[in-house]
């Protein structure tokens, strides 16, 4: 399990995701750049969140 630090990003909380994990999920292009994506964030319990890449047409 990777431990990440919660950071203040323009007044909201942000967490960096490991690039290797994003690459495995097809979210990094051939040049090593992170692709734009639509992400949902659900609070599932106290201190627990689930993030998921979704097709914006399915929203």
Buried (B, 14 or more C-beta within 10 A) or exposed (E): EEEEEEEEEEEEEEEEBEEEEBEEEEBBEEEEEEEEEEEEEEEEEEEEEEEEEEEEEEE
